[in-house]
Amino acid sequence: MWFAAIFILFLLLILYVLLIPIIVSVDTEQNQYEIRLQGMAKASIEEHKKELLRIKLKIFLFTFYFYPLKSLGEDKKRKKAKKSSVKSKTKFGVRKMVSMLRSFKVKKMVIDIDTGDDVLNAKLYPFFGLLNYYLGTFNVNFEGRNQLILQMHNRPINIIKSFINK
């Protein structure tokens, strides 16, 4: 009896993890770059004084910090000292990457751009007007502002389907 209850809870947990929304947010004006698993985890890239950037990983109530550029120099030293002839057997091709990216749904996209060239800005203005009609919010300004706001949603089950189907 208790075994069946634990098994059902385990299946519900797996189902929850497969259906939980994944939200990717990019906001260049406020310097916010993050990936969230709704209600479970959040990973964001932040500025750091000494290490240039750090990754803040928040899982439930715990917070961890990673410094990806700090370990980059150490990996090069290790590779020189230790050579291995074993190649990885997994193939992550361009088609799989494209199919995975196509599984994401763009919920919000705002582009505000100034190229620095007034003539090019004037040429982009009607093109961005056409894109506003079909896609997101595109704007050409002549004030030197560049901004990108992008919010995409997906579910792990859709990512798995994209790998299986292609």
N, C-alpha and C positions, 0 to 999 in steps of 0.2 A: 504494500500500500504506500509506504513512504517513498519507496523507490520510484513508483509511478509519478508521485507528486514532484520529486526532484527532477525526473526526466522531463516532465511537462514544463517546469520552470526553466530548465536548460533550453528547451526548444523555443520557448517564448523569448528568452534572452537573445538567442541567435536570430530569431525573426526580428526583434527590436533593432539589433545591430545592423541587419541587412536593410531595414527600412528607414533608419534614422537619416535625416537630411544632412548633407555636407554643404556648407556654405563657404564660398571663397570670396573674400572682399578685398578690394584694392582701392585705396583713396590716396592719391599722391599729394593732395593739398594738405591733408592732416597727417601724412606719413603713417598711415595705418595699412598694414599688409597682414592678413590673417586667414586662417582656415579653421572652421569650427565644425565639430560634430555636435549638433544641437543637443544640449543638456549633458554632454559627456566630457568633451575635451575641446581645447582651443590652443592653437599654435599661432604665435604672432612674431613678426620680425621687428626688432626695436633697435634704435641707435644705442651705442655704448661709447663711453669716453675713451677707454683704453683699447678695446678690441674692434672698434669700428661698428660691428653689429653683433647682436645676440638673438637667439631664438628663445622666446618665453613659451613654455609648454605648461598648460594648466589642465590637469586631469582631476575632475571632481573638486576636492578642496586642496589638492597638493599643487605646488608650483615648482617647476624645474627650469633652469637656465642652461642653454647650450651655446658654446662659442664655436661656430663652424670654421671660421678662418684661423683660429688658433691651432686646430688639429691639422689643418692643411699643410703647414710646414713640417710637422712631425711625420706625416704620411710619406712625404718625399724622401725623408731620411731613411725611413724603414724600407722603402722600395729599393733604394740603392744597395742597402745591406743584404736584402733577401730577395732573390730572384726566383720566380716560380714559373714553370712551363705549363701549368694546368690552366686551361681556358674555361671560361664559364659556358655552360651548356644552354642557358636560357637565351632566347632571342626576343628582343623587344624592338620590333621593327617599326618603321614609319607608319605603316597601315594601322597597326594596333594603337599607336599613339594618337593618330588622327581619329580613329573610331572612339577612343576613350574621350578625347576632347569634344567630339560631337555629342556625347551623351550628356554633357553639361547644358543646362538651360540658363540663358542670360536673362536675369530679372531686371537689372538696371545697368545702363551704360551711358555715361556722360563724358564727352570729350570736349574740352575747351582748349583751343590751340592757337598759338601765334608763332608763325614760322620765322619771323624777323624780316621777311621780305613782303612789302606791301602789295606788290603785284601778284605774288603767289597766293597771299591771303585773299585777294580779290578774286582770283581764279577758283579757289577752293570754296568760296562762299556759296555759289549755286549748287555745287556738288554736295556740300554738307546740308543744304536745304532739302535736297532730294533724299539724302540719307535720314534726315529727321522724319520724313514721311513714313519710311519703312522700318527703320531700326530703333535707335535710341535717341539721345539728345546730343547733337553735334553742334558746336559753335566755333566760329572763327572770330578772334578778337584782334585788335590792333594795339593792345595795351601791354603785351609782354607776358601774359599769363599762360601757363600750360598746366592743364589739370586732366586727370583721368580718374573716373569713379566707375568701378566695375563690380557687380555683384552677381555671382553665378551659384546655382543650386544643382545638386545631384544627390543620388542615393547609391550606397555601395552595391546594391543589387543591379543597378543600371551599369555600373562600371564592370562588374563581373560578366554581365550579358554582352557587353561590347567586346570583351576578350574572347568569349566563347563563339560569338557569331562571326567574327572576322578572322 
